[in-house]
Amino acid sequence: MTLNMNLITTGKSPAIRGFDFLNEANPLYGSEDGTTDRMISWAKDKNGIVTASWHITVPKDFSSYNIGDKISWSDATYVPKETDFDTAKVLEEGSKENEYYKLCLKLLAENLQKLQDANVPVIFRPLHEAEGGGGADGSGAWFWWAKEGADVYVQLYQYLHTLLTEQYGLHNLVWEFNSYTYDSSA
């Protein structure tokens, strides 16, 4: 409705439109919902700028989860206190967390590749708002990707960047990082 209201009010579409890969790049309950096609259409048909987040969820009961199984959205979360998912283990090759994360990245990369093939650049904001309510130790984290603190978060972000650019060859991404103004922001 906001997009239509802009057209009615100003006669023009906005220049930048934000999207989220929550559904299309989600092995738990996600499905093809047309996000990537809408992104391509926005860039090609509206001459718009595309930006995207990735609210990737993890199973609440990760210890009982089998990689690749589908679960209900109500059994998934990105809230740190609602899951036993160990963020630090994502960085351990062969761990269950690492295998899950790589499955998520495979799905994400498939969608980003479609955008690259269509010559659509994306302002990409993954693993966003890591500080949450503040604290380099992860105590204020809003999302699972930051719950182990700043050092693990930095490694996770670098791991994501390396896999997407080197393993999957994606070079249509403008990497966006956002932080706050806490003493721990640096």
Disulfide bonds with the S-S distance in Angstrom:
none
